[in-house]
């Protein structure tokens, strides 16, 4: 937060608080600092469903209405927009919900059966940040990032790197 003091450009905050395994990646005392010092600076907050729940001390949900309400509750904490990422939800289609003061926009992509999903959240948030740095508005940056990630996931099985969950295919 101190390092961002005086920075006027867009900030995409991917909280990276809960691993795909469900393990906590951020200590409890750091969550308060994240909420108080970083959320209000964020142009876009990009939590997955477990992270959104942890930020709100709530239960994770897959219900569209409930997760939009969680997005609105997070928006009230200060970020300019909240992208509720649906990758942890179930179903044949993955729905991400962009919650802003002017409404909700849903971005959908077919869920792909692949073991190579490591880095999906980081890829999405980095791609949104790149779009904002190019001067795109938030909705366009999210739309382009969502489409890019969908392609990277579809191509993921073309990679055979390491063992376990491999990365999406960025190229």
C-alpha positions as CSV (number, residue, x, y, z in Angstrom):
1,X,0.0,0.0,0.0
2,X,2.8,2.4,0.8
3,X,4.5,1.6,-2.5
4,X,1.4,2.7,-4.3
5,X,1.2,6.0,-2.5
6,X,1.1,8.8,-5.1
7,X,0.5,6.4,-8.0
8,X,-2.3,7.6,-10.2
9,X,-2.6,4.9,-12.7
10,X,-5.0,1.9,-12.8
11,X,-4.6,-0.8,-10.2
12,X,-5.9,-4.3,-10.6
13,X,-6.0,-6.1,-7.3
14,X,-6.0,-9.9,-7.4
15,X,-6.2,-10.8,-3.7
16,X,-4.6,-14.3,-4.1
17,X,-5.9,-15.3,-0.7
18,X,-7.2,-18.9,-1.2
19,X,-5.5,-21.6,-3.3
20,X,-7.4,-23.9,-5.6
21,X,-6.9,-26.5,-2.9
22,X,-8.8,-24.3,-0.4
23,X,-5.7,-23.5,1.6
24,X,-5.4,-20.0,3.0
25,X,-2.5,-18.1,1.3
26,X,-2.9,-14.8,3.4
27,X,-2.6,-14.6,7.1
28,X,-5.7,-13.3,8.9
29,X,-4.0,-10.1,10.2
30,X,-3.1,-9.2,6.6
31,X,-6.7,-9.5,5.4
32,X,-7.7,-6.3,7.4
33,X,-4.8,-4.4,5.8
34,X,-5.9,-5.6,2.4
35,X,-9.4,-4.4,3.0
36,X,-8.5,-1.1,4.6
37,X,-5.5,0.0,2.6
38,X,-5.6,-1.7,-0.8
39,X,-9.3,-2.2,-1.8
40,X,-10.0,1.5,-1.8
41,X,-7.1,2.1,-4.2
42,X,-8.2,-0.7,-6.7
43,X,-9.6,0.1,-10.1
44,X,-10.7,-3.5,-10.4
45,X,-10.7,-6.2,-7.6
46,X,-10.7,-9.7,-9.0
47,X,-11.5,-12.3,-6.3
48,X,-12.4,-15.8,-6.9
49,X,-15.5,-17.0,-5.0
50,X,-13.7,-18.3,-1.9
51,X,-11.6,-15.1,-1.7
52,X,-14.7,-12.9,-2.0
53,X,-16.3,-14.8,0.9
54,X,-13.2,-14.5,3.0
55,X,-13.0,-10.7,2.4
56,X,-16.6,-10.5,3.6
57,X,-16.4,-13.1,6.4
58,X,-19.2,-14.9,4.6
59,X,-19.9,-18.3,3.0
60,X,-18.7,-18.9,-0.5
61,X,-21.6,-19.2,-3.0
62,X,-22.3,-20.3,-6.5
63,X,-25.7,-18.7,-6.7
64,X,-25.7,-15.9,-9.2
65,X,-27.9,-13.6,-7.1
66,X,-25.8,-14.1,-3.9
67,X,-22.5,-13.7,-5.6
68,X,-23.6,-10.4,-7.2
69,X,-24.7,-9.3,-3.8
70,X,-21.2,-10.2,-2.5
71,X,-19.7,-8.2,-5.4
72,X,-21.8,-5.2,-4.4
73,X,-20.7,-5.6,-0.8
74,X,-17.1,-5.6,-1.9
75,X,-17.7,-2.6,-4.2
76,X,-18.9,-0.7,-1.1
77,X,-15.5,-1.3,0.4
78,X,-14.0,1.1,-2.2
79,X,-12.8,-0.5,-5.4
80,X,-14.0,1.0,-8.7
81,X,-15.2,-2.4,-9.9
82,X,-15.3,-6.0,-8.7
83,X,-14.9,-9.0,-11.1
84,X,-16.4,-12.0,-9.3
85,X,-14.5,-14.9,-11.0
86,X,-16.6,-18.0,-11.4
87,X,-13.8,-20.5,-12.0
88,X,-14.4,-22.2,-8.7
89,X,-18.1,-22.7,-9.4
90,X,-19.5,-25.8,-11.1
91,X,-21.4,-26.2,-14.3
92,X,-20.6,-26.5,-18.0
93,X,-20.2,-22.7,-18.4
94,X,-18.0,-20.4,-16.3
95,X,-19.6,-17.1,-15.5
96,X,-17.6,-14.0,-14.3
97,X,-19.7,-11.1,-13.0
98,X,-18.3,-7.6,-13.3
99,X,-20.0,-5.5,-10.6
100,X,-19.8,-1.7,-11.0
101,X,-21.8,1.3,-9.7
102,X,-23.7,1.3,-13.0
103,X,-24.7,-2.4,-12.9
104,X,-23.6,-6.0,-13.6
105,X,-22.1,-7.4,-16.7
106,X,-21.7,-11.2,-17.2
107,X,-18.8,-12.8,-19.2
108,X,-19.3,-16.4,-20.0
109,X,-17.1,-19.2,-21.5
110,X,-17.5,-22.9,-21.8
111,X,-15.7,-24.7,-19.0
112,X,-12.8,-26.8,-20.4
113,X,-11.8,-30.1,-19.0
114,X,-8.0,-29.7,-18.5
115,X,-5.6,-30.4,-15.7
116,X,-3.6,-27.3,-16.8
117,X,-5.3,-24.5,-15.0
118,X,-2.4,-23.1,-12.9
119,X,-2.3,-19.3,-13.1
120,X,-5.7,-18.6,-14.5
121,X,-6.5,-15.9,-12.0
122,X,-3.1,-14.2,-12.4
123,X,-3.4,-14.4,-16.2
124,X,-6.8,-12.8,-16.1
125,X,-5.9,-10.0,-13.7
126,X,-2.6,-9.3,-15.6
127,X,-4.5,-9.2,-18.9
128,X,-7.0,-6.7,-17.5
129,X,-4.2,-4.6,-16.2
130,X,-2.5,-4.6,-19.6
131,X,-5.8,-3.5,-21.2
132,X,-6.2,-0.7,-18.8
133,X,-2.6,0.4,-19.4
134,X,-3.5,0.6,-23.1
135,X,-6.3,3.0,-22.3
136,X,-9.2,0.6,-22.5
137,X,-12.2,1.2,-20.2
138,X,-12.8,-1.4,-17.5
139,X,-15.6,-3.3,-19.3
140,X,-13.6,-3.6,-22.6
141,X,-10.4,-4.6,-20.7
142,X,-12.3,-7.3,-18.8
143,X,-14.0,-8.6,-22.0
144,X,-10.7,-8.8,-23.9
145,X,-9.0,-10.5,-20.9
146,X,-11.8,-13.0,-20.5
147,X,-11.6,-13.9,-24.2
148,X,-7.8,-14.3,-24.0
149,X,-8.0,-16.5,-20.9
150,X,-10.6,-18.7,-22.5
151,X,-8.3,-19.3,-25.5
152,X,-5.3,-19.9,-23.2
153,X,-7.3,-22.6,-21.2
154,X,-8.5,-24.2,-24.4
155,X,-4.9,-24.5,-25.6
156,X,-3.6,-25.6,-22.2
157,X,-3.4,-29.3,-22.9
158,X,-0.9,-28.6,-25.8
159,X,1.6,-28.0,-23.0
160,X,3.3,-30.8,-21.1
161,X,5.3,-29.0,-18.4
162,X,6.3,-30.5,-15.1
163,X,3.8,-32.7,-13.2
164,X,0.4,-32.0,-11.6
165,X,-1.5,-28.9,-12.5
166,X,0.3,-27.2,-15.4
167,X,-0.1,-23.7,-16.7
168,X,-2.5,-22.3,-19.2
169,X,-1.0,-21.8,-22.7
170,X,-0.3,-18.1,-22.9
171,X,0.8,-18.3,-26.5
